[in-house]
């Protein structure tokens, strides 16, 4: 039976044009860990956080770029900044990064996972997972779980998973997460990773009930980023020659992430999906409770965490 979209399902069309919330509350001295922070959404986020007085842990796969960002932040703002090198296509890298951070910082006030990938072709990681699913979902899931004890030590810890309206592409099949049984379609593989992430956000919300930690997902808006630049010249030409003209400056993503990170009115808001700063209902397939339970168990398994 073909699904009929409701008015609520199509709210994202209005929300992306809505006036967004902003916060001027300071985050002085707070420790903020941000993955994917050398470009695009993550880069704009760390600039806003540093402007607000937060100390930044830059988690990136390119050390040279990360050092450049660190230098920029320290030149502009009186904060502390560290670089942790980690490639999310390797789960052992994620484990090492998490162990280093937990050893260096007793408490973490904010975790933003913004590293992301889109691929037009199917690739498998050395861990045996489909690349996009690992980078966009399994790796940040593992990173979050490994840092959770340190986040709980914050007075009011927050976790933000940078998600996407791309979850609307669907594609999540529990018996074929690696796309071995069907033709690989980049947009649907991307949608599968983002759908799984929304589901585990919802599940972790339940497990964090009664704690001082909130977790939310957010779509960073239709903005210009380098996601997809790993693909071939034809895709890159289409992205930069056609699509970019309709996209906005990623500064709006940084401002939205700062609001979600700093606003005191959100201190107890958890388990939500935001379109920038507007509370929005994900697509029904991302709210399937039966699949949610299954993908939670599968995510633990793929991340090498105890069930």
N, C-alpha and C positions, 0 to 999 in steps of 0.2 A: 504493500500500500504506500503510495507516494505521500510524503509528509507535507502538510499544509502549514506554511509559516503564519504565525500569529503576529499581532501588532507588537507584542512584547519581544518576540524573536527579532523583529526588525528595528528595535529601538536603537541599535548601534548606529543606524544611519542618521538619527537625530543627535545622538550623544556625541558623535565626533565633531559636530558643529556647535555644541553647547559651550557656554562660558565655563571655564574650568576654575576649580578652587586653587588657591595659592596660600602659602604659609610664610610668615616672616618670623616665626618662632625660631630661636637659636638652638643649635645642637652642640654647643660648646663642650669640648672634651669627650664627646661620645665616640666610641670605637665603631667604625663602620667598615664592613668587609664587602667589597663589590667585585664580582667577577665580570670579565669582559669589559674592562674599564679603560681601554686605550682608544676606543673609537665609538662613534654613534651614541646610542642611548646610555651605555655605561659611562662613557666619557663625560657626557653632559650631566649625569647624575653626580659624579665625584666632584665636578666643578661647583655644583650647587651645594653639595654637602660641605665642601671645604669652605665655601663662602659663609656657610652657617656655623662654622667653627668646629666641625667634626674632624676627628683624626681618621685617616683613610688607610685601609689595607687594599692595595691594588692587586687583584688576582688576575694574571694575564699569561698568555702563552708566549708572547714576544717580549723578552726582557728589555731590549733596547727601547722599544716604544713605551714600555711601562716606566723606565727610568726618565724618559723625556716628559711623561705626564707628571711624574713625581716632582721633577725639577720645576715644572710650570706651577704646580700647586704650592710648593714651598716658597716660590718667588712671590706669589700673589697673596698668600694667606699665612698667618702665624699658627700653623697646625703641625702635626706630626704625620708622616706618610711612610709606609713601607711597601715594598714590592715582593710579591710571592709568585713565582713562576709555576704555572700549572696548565697542562693541555688537557682539556676535558674529553678529548678522544682517547685518553688513556686513564683508566680508573685508578691505577696505581699512583699516577700523578696527583689525582684528586685526594687520595688518602694521605700522601706525603704533605700536600699543602695544608690539609685540615690539621694534621698532627703538628706541623710547624706553628700554625696560628694558635692552636690550643695551648701549646707550650709557651708561646710568647705572650699571649693575652689571657688574663684570668677571666675576663668577661667581655662579651660582644653585645653591643647595643642594637646593631642593625646588620642584617645580611641582605644584600640585593644580588640575586643571580640574574645577570643580564647577558651572559655569553650565549650566543645562538648561531645556528647554521641552517642554511637551506641548500639542498643539492638536487640537481636535475638527474643525477645518476646514482645508482645503488652502490654503496661501499660498505664494507664490514670493517670494524675496528679490530685491533689485536685482542680485544676482550670477547670478540665474536658477536658483537651487536651491530645492528644497522647504524651507520654513523650519525645520521640526524637524530634518531631516537636516543642515542647515547648522549650526544652533546647537549641536546635541548631538554632531555628529561632525566635519564638515569644518572648522569654525572652531577647535575645540580641537586637531584634528590639525595644522592650519597653525600655530597658536600654539606647539605643542610642537616642531615641526620648526624653526621660526625661533629658538627659544630653546635648541635642543639644544647648540650650540657652547658657550654660557655654562654650561649644566648640566654639560658634560664637564669644565669647569675646576674644578668642585667636587671635593673630596677623595673624596666619595662621594655623587654626585647621585642623587636619586630623583624619579620621575615617577609620579603617581597620577591615573588617569582615573576620576572618579566615574561609575560605570556604573549598572546596574540589573538586578534580576530581570526587569524588563520586556523584556529581550532575548528572553525566552521567547515573546513574542508573535510573533516572526519578522517577516515582511513585507519582507525584503530581496530585491529583484529587480534584478539588474544592468541589465536592459534597460528598467527603469521606476523609477528612483530618485526621480523627481519625481511619481509617481502620476498620470501623464497618461493611462495606458491602462487604469486600473482604478478602481473606487470608492475614495475616500479613507476609510480607517478609522484614527482617531486612535491607538488602542492599537498597531496594527500598524505605523504610521509611526514611532511612538516605538520600537517593538521593532526596526525596521530600523536606526535610527540607533545604537542600543546594540549591536546585532549587529555592525555595521560597525566600531564602536569596539573591541570585543573583538578582532576580526580584525586590525586594524592594531596593536593592542598586541602581539599575538603576533608579527606580522611585524617590528615595530620591535625586539622582544626579540632576534630573530635578528641584526639589523643592529648591535645594540649589544653583541653577544657579544664578550667580551674587554675591554670598556671598564669604566669605574668608575661607569656609570650603570645603574640598574635602572628598570623600568617595570612597573606592575601596574594592574589594574582592580579596582574594589570596588563592591559594592552597599551603599549607606549605611543599609540597614534600612528597615522600614516606618515612616517617621517623618512628622511634620507639617511640611510645607513649603508655600511659596507656588506651587509648580509647578502649572500649570494655571489660575492665577488670571487669565490673559489670555483665558480662554474666557467664554462667555455666562453670564447669571445662573443659568440652570437647572443648568449644570455646577457652578458655584460653590456653589449651594445644596446640591446632592448631595454635593460634596466636604466642605464644612464642617458640614453638618447630619447626614450619615450616616457618611461614610468616616472623618472625623477622630477619631471616638470609638474606633476600633479601632487608631489609630496611636500611636506612642510619641514621647516628647520627642526632638527632634533632637540633644540633647546626646550621645546614644549614638553618633551619627555622628561628632561632633567627637572624641570619645574614641577611636573606632576609627581615624580618620584620623591622629590623633596617634601611635597605636601603629605604624601602617604607616609613618609618617614618621620616627619616632625610635628604634624598637627596634633595638638592635645585632644581634640574632639574625636580622634580616631584611636585613642589609647586602648579601647576595648573592642574595636571593630576587627573582626576576624572571619576567615572563611569566605571572603568576598572576592568577586571578580570585578575589577574596575576598567572602564574604558577611559584611559588617562585618569581623571579623578572622579568620574561619574560611576556610581554603583550600577552594574548592569548584570542581567541574567545571562549566563552562558547558554549555548544551544542545548536542547534536551538530551542529545546523545552524550554530552559531557557531564550530565547529572544522573546518569543511570547508576543506581545504587549497587546493583548486582555486579556490573562491570567494574565499578569503583573498588569493591572488595577484592575482586580478582586481580586488578592491575596493581593494587597495593601490595598484595602478596608477591606478584611477579616482579615488581620493582625492588622489593627487598631481596628477592632471589638474585636478580641480575646485578644488583649492587654489592652482593656478597655480604649482606647484613643478616643477622639472625631473624628467623621468622617468628 
